[in-house]
């Protein structure tokens, strides 16, 4: 009788352990993505779309969050503190500012890998950066602009705050390519990423430097603003942007511009989730994972637009 009881207990224990193991194995890895903003900027909506496709393809229990107000550092910090209490398997974040490292250290202390997407910061404990090589992007943008000009021609640089490492790298890359091609940088203006202010600054540039032949802008908001002012003044000046948002690509499809540089925000989101899964599975990953830079021309503009519109429907 006693042996029979022991046997029943043993069988029950084996079944229980098997059930627990099966449940554990069937649990999806939990990944949280924190972006800089959503809903007001198609760029970040496309990053989100890439991440959500990654959740679907790789069987990940994931969600994408962002501050309710545009680029609000305090809100991003609050989000991170809340997410820390949820103990995700991996955190993916696009830091608004380098000071966000203080919040990220808590994840590292709790053995939660942190992947940076789109924006890299100088934080040694990050597991990897997934996104654009912005020095390469700027270099290609400068070379693309120079290819439509002659040595000795003058250009304007419209850049954001160069204390931002993304803007700094793009600016350095563009300057290096332009100078190597013998193109003169007649004016370099730091411009807020705001249409009204950018247009006002571009107007002033045209008044003071009427002989410029080209413009390189470190964001498409600045590039589109420059194009609008140039068209209003009925001038023929080349403009190269840096992001590949729909409005910029549409200018190429319409023939207003011949070409531009584009990032791949969808790939950033997708690759970051793929990388997160590799970490959960115990695989080693590269420290820097590039999402590539594309040159958009009349030949591929329509395909790019169709892809973007489909994502943002």
WOZIKA-V807619 format. One record per pair of residues at least 24 apart in sequence whose ideal C-beta (glycine too) atoms are under 10 Angstrom apart, sorted by the first residue. I is the first residue (numbers start at 1). J is the second residue. Records with the same first field share a line. If there is no record, write none. Layout:
BEGIN
I->J / J
END
This chain:
BEGIN
26->59
27->61 / 89
28->55 / 58 / 59 / 60 / 61 / 62 / 89 / 277 / 280
29->55 / 58 / 59 / 60 / 61 / 62 / 88 / 89 / 90 / 273 / 276 / 277 / 279 / 280 / 281
30->60 / 61 / 62 / 63 / 86 / 87 / 88 / 89 / 90 / 91 / 276 / 280
31->55 / 58 / 60 / 61 / 62 / 63 / 64 / 88 / 89 / 90 / 91 / 92 / 113 / 115 / 272 / 273 / 275 / 276 / 277 / 279 / 280
32->61 / 62 / 63 / 64 / 65 / 79 / 80 / 82 / 83 / 84 / 86 / 88 / 89 / 90 / 91 / 92 / 93 / 112 / 276
33->62 / 63 / 64 / 65 / 66 / 83 / 88 / 90 / 91 / 92 / 93 / 94 / 115 / 117 / 269 / 272 / 273 / 276
34->63 / 64 / 65 / 66 / 67 / 76 / 79 / 80 / 83 / 91 / 92 / 93 / 94 / 95 / 96 / 100 / 103 / 117
35->64 / 65 / 66 / 67 / 76 / 79 / 92 / 93 / 94 / 96 / 117 / 118 / 119 / 269
36->66 / 67 / 70 / 71 / 72 / 73 / 76 / 93 / 94 / 95 / 96 / 97 / 118 / 119
37->66 / 67 / 68 / 69 / 70 / 71 / 72 / 75 / 76 / 94 / 96
38->64 / 65 / 66 / 67 / 68 / 70
39->66 / 68 / 70
40->66 / 69 / 70 / 71
41->66 / 70 / 71 / 221 / 245
42->243 / 245 / 246 / 247 / 265 / 308 / 311 / 312
43->118 / 219 / 220 / 221 / 243 / 244 / 245 / 246 / 263 / 265 / 268
44->70 / 94 / 118 / 265 / 269
45->265 / 269 / 308 / 311 / 312
46->244 / 245 / 246 / 263 / 264 / 265 / 266 / 267 / 268 / 269 / 307 / 308 / 311 / 312
47->92 / 94 / 117 / 118 / 131 / 263 / 264 / 265 / 266 / 267 / 268 / 269 / 270 / 272 / 291
48->265 / 266 / 269 / 311
49->265 / 266 / 269 / 270 / 308 / 310 / 311 / 312 / 313
50->117 / 264 / 265 / 266 / 267 / 268 / 269 / 270 / 271 / 272 / 273 / 274 / 291 / 311
51->92 / 117 / 266 / 268 / 269 / 270 / 271 / 272 / 273 / 276
52->269 / 270 / 273 / 311
53->266 / 269 / 270 / 273 / 311
54->92 / 266 / 269 / 270 / 271 / 272 / 273 / 274 / 275 / 276 / 277
55->269 / 270 / 273 / 276 / 277
56->273
57->270 / 273 / 274 / 277
58->270 / 273 / 274 / 276 / 277 / 278 / 280
59->277
60->89 / 90 / 273 / 274 / 276 / 277 / 280
61->88 / 89
62->88 / 89 / 90 / 92 / 273 / 276 / 277
63->88
64->92 / 269 / 273
65->93
66->94 / 96
67->96
70->96
71->96 / 97 / 193
72->96
73->97 / 99 / 100
76->100 / 103
77->102 / 103
78->103
79->103
80->104 / 106 / 107 / 114
81->106
83->107 / 112
84->109 / 110 / 112
87->111 / 112
88->112 / 113 / 276
89->113 / 276 / 277 / 279 / 280
90->114 / 115 / 127 / 272 / 273 / 275 / 276 / 277 / 278 / 279 / 280
91->115 / 116 / 127 / 276
92->116 / 117 / 118 / 127 / 128 / 130 / 268 / 269 / 272 / 273 / 275 / 276
93->117 / 118 / 119 / 121 / 126 / 272
94->118 / 119 / 120 / 121 / 130 / 131 / 268 / 269 / 272
95->119 / 120 / 121 / 123 / 126
97->121 / 164
98->122 / 123 / 163 / 164 / 165
101->125 / 126
112->279
113->275 / 276 / 279 / 280 / 285
115->271 / 272 / 273 / 275 / 276 / 279 / 285 / 289
116->272 / 288
117->265 / 268 / 269 / 271 / 272 / 273 / 275 / 289 / 291
118->166 / 263 / 265 / 268 / 269 / 272 / 291
119->164 / 165 / 166
120->165 / 166 / 169 / 288
121->165
122->165
126->287
127->275 / 276 / 279 / 285 / 287
128->271 / 272 / 275 / 276 / 278 / 279 / 285 / 286 / 287 / 288 / 289
129->272 / 286 / 287 / 288 / 289 / 290
130->267 / 268 / 269 / 270 / 271 / 272 / 273 / 274 / 275 / 276 / 285 / 286 / 288 / 289 / 290 / 291
131->166 / 263 / 264 / 265 / 267 / 268 / 271 / 272 / 288 / 289 / 290 / 291 / 292
132->166 / 169 / 170 / 242 / 243 / 261 / 262 / 263 / 264 / 265 / 267 / 268 / 290 / 291 / 292 / 293
133->169 / 173 / 288 / 290 / 291 / 292 / 293
134->164 / 165 / 166 / 167 / 168 / 169 / 170 / 171 / 172 / 173 / 218 / 242 / 263 / 293
135->165 / 166 / 168 / 169 / 170 / 171 / 172 / 173 / 174 / 176
136->169 / 170 / 173 / 261 / 290 / 292 / 293
137->166 / 169 / 170 / 173 / 174 / 218 / 242 / 243 / 261 / 262 / 263 / 292 / 293 / 294
138->166 / 167 / 168 / 169 / 170 / 171 / 172 / 173 / 174 / 175 / 176 / 177 / 178 / 216 / 218 / 242 / 261 / 293
139->169 / 170 / 172 / 173 / 174 / 175 / 176 / 177 / 178 / 180 / 261 / 293
140->170 / 173 / 174 / 177 / 240 / 242 / 261 / 293 / 294 / 295
141->170 / 171 / 173 / 174 / 177 / 178 / 216 / 217 / 218 / 223 / 240 / 241 / 242 / 260 / 261 / 293 / 295
142->170 / 171 / 172 / 173 / 174 / 175 / 176 / 177 / 178 / 179 / 180 / 181 / 183 / 185 / 214 / 216 / 240 / 261
143->173 / 174 / 176 / 177 / 178 / 180 / 181 / 240 / 261 / 295
144->174 / 177 / 214 / 216 / 238 / 240 / 258 / 259 / 260 / 261 / 295 / 297
145->174 / 177 / 178 / 181 / 183 / 213 / 214 / 215 / 216 / 217 / 238 / 239 / 240 / 259 / 260 / 261
146->174 / 177 / 178 / 179 / 180 / 181 / 182 / 183 / 214 / 216 / 238 / 240
147->177 / 181 / 238 / 240 / 259
148->213 / 214 / 238 / 240 / 258 / 259
149->178 / 181 / 182 / 183 / 184 / 213 / 214 / 238
150->181 / 182 / 183 / 213
151->181 / 182 / 183 / 184
152->182 / 183 / 184 / 213
153->178 / 181 / 182 / 183 / 184 / 186 / 211 / 212 / 213 / 214 / 238
154->183 / 184 / 185 / 186 / 187 / 209 / 210 / 211 / 212 / 213 / 214
155->183 / 184 / 185 / 186 / 187 / 188 / 209 / 212 / 213 / 214 / 215 / 216 / 237 / 238 / 239 / 240
156->185 / 186 / 187 / 188 / 189 / 201 / 202 / 205 / 206 / 208 / 209 / 212 / 213 / 214 / 215 / 216 / 217 / 226 / 237 / 239
157->185 / 186 / 187 / 188 / 189 / 190 / 191 / 214 / 215 / 216 / 217 / 218 / 222
158->187 / 188 / 189 / 190 / 191 / 198 / 201 / 202 / 205 / 215 / 216 / 217 / 218 / 219 / 221 / 222 / 223 / 225 / 226 / 239 / 241
159->188 / 189 / 190 / 191 / 216 / 217 / 218 / 219 / 222 / 242
160->190 / 191 / 192 / 193 / 217 / 218 / 219 / 221 / 222
161->190 / 191 / 192 / 193 / 218
162->188 / 190 / 218
163->190
164->218
166->218 / 219 / 242
167->193 / 218 / 219 / 242
168->218
169->218
170->216 / 217 / 218 / 219 / 242 / 261
171->216 / 218
173->216 / 218
174->216 / 217 / 218 / 240 / 242 / 261
175->216
177->216
178->214 / 216
183->213 / 214 / 216
184->211 / 212 / 213
185->212 / 216
186->211 / 212 / 213 / 214
187->212 / 215
188->216
189->222
190->218
191->217 / 218 / 219 / 221 / 222 / 225 / 226
192->221 / 222
193->217 / 218 / 219 / 220 / 221 / 222 / 225
194->221 / 222 / 225
195->221 / 222 / 224 / 225 / 228
196->225
197->222 / 225
198->222 / 223 / 224 / 225 / 226 / 228 / 229
199->224 / 225 / 226 / 228 / 229 / 232
200->225 / 229
201->225 / 226 / 229
202->226 / 227 / 228 / 229 / 230 / 232 / 233 / 237 / 239
203->229 / 232 / 233
204->229
205->229
206->230 / 232 / 233 / 235 / 237
207->233
210->235
212->237 / 238
213->237 / 238
214->238 / 239 / 240
215->239 / 240 / 241
216->240 / 241 / 242 / 261
217->241 / 242 / 243 / 248 / 260 / 261
218->242 / 243
219->243 / 245 / 248
220->244 / 245 / 246 / 247 / 248 / 249 / 251 / 260 / 261 / 262 / 263
221->245 / 247 / 248
223->247 / 248 / 251 / 257 / 260 / 261
224->248 / 250 / 251 / 257
227->251 / 256 / 257
230->256
231->256
240->295
241->296
242->293
244->293 / 294 / 295 / 296 / 301 / 304 / 308
245->308
246->304 / 305 / 307 / 308 / 309 / 311 / 312
248->296 / 301 / 304
249->296 / 300 / 301 / 302 / 303 / 304 / 305 / 307 / 308
250->301 / 302 / 304 / 305 / 308
251->296 / 301
252->296 / 297 / 298 / 299 / 300 / 301 / 302 / 304 / 305
253->296 / 298 / 300 / 301 / 302 / 304 / 305
254->298 / 301
255->298 / 301
257->296 / 297 / 298 / 301
258->296 / 297 / 298
259->295 / 296 / 297 / 298 / 299 / 300 / 301
260->294 / 295 / 296 / 297 / 301
261->293 / 294 / 295 / 296
262->292 / 293 / 294 / 295 / 296 / 300 / 301 / 304 / 308
263->291 / 292 / 293 / 294
264->290 / 291 / 292 / 293 / 294
265->291 / 308 / 311
266->291 / 307 / 308 / 311
267->291 / 292 / 294
268->292
END
